[in-house]
Amino acid sequence: MTPSSKALHSSSSLIDIHVHLYENKELGNNAKTSYEIWEYGEDPNVEFATVSGDLEDLSNTYNKGGFDRAIIVHLFDTALARAEARGRLSFEQTSGDISKANLDLDLAVGEAMIASNEWIANLGQTNPLIEVMVTVDPTVLTPKDLASHLSNLADKGIKGIKLHPVSQGYVPSDPRLAAIYDVCTNAGMIVLSHSGPGHHGGASARPSEFASVLDQWPNLHLVLAHLGGAAWREAEDLAQAYPQVVFDLSEIIEWEGAPNAPSRKKLSTLIKNIGSDRVMLGSDFPWYDPTRTVDKVMSLPGLGSDELAAILGGNAVNLLGLD
Ligand SMILES: [Zn+2]
């Protein structure tokens, strides 16, 4: 961290709105190696963090970096959970009655997602460094079961939910999400979604695809991660049409200058055009080092100290209602 960024932080909050946490180092390492970041093209300047992403790594990194909060945007790897559940169900069970076996499999994956959310929500209640947005995959539970799961977790002080349409295989306007958008709107919970193009013709979550969601749920607190990712050119139009949508800078800030990412200068212009009160610091820890991310934000050209203070923490304080 540069001396100037330290001086700025001493008078304002430093909050990372896009953080992942894993129950142990092995799970963190598995997640990092199995998640392919393809959309920006090749960029030899990208630096990945070496930590695994368990609680020890998170506490060390964020305490040392002087962060006030790390917001966990929890991600459930449905494909991995399905493979694990398939391994647990014995051959006898699966060979006899295929439809029952599939039902058992769905049930096991649903239970795994619920357990994963309860783990992170409980941690959020006891650890003052972290706030939690739980994972929601509408392909795993019925809309009714998901809505009641979320209502139960609301009592544990969760701040919202994380969606990953691209990796979980649905579009932002999927009808199975309607009940979730209803619950989040009514409870004032935030929906933070991955945004970016689809891979190999799979589900995509480009900024423009959120327009219909914002039409139908105008009071939804929606955060689009990665400022649109490799579909960043759509972010400004969406932002102008829907003043309620806000963004995080995770990933795209590390990839600035890559073939399908904006240059540092273009990224600054994009932030200024959208409004520095609508863009937040995000690191995507443990993929990237959050202190390096702060430095990259600090070195964006043309942003004043008030604008930087808003991006590095002030906007997140307001959005999440933090003290
Ligand atoms: Zn992420």
Residues whose N, C-alpha, C, O or C-beta is under 5 A from the ligand:
A	BS01	ZN	D284
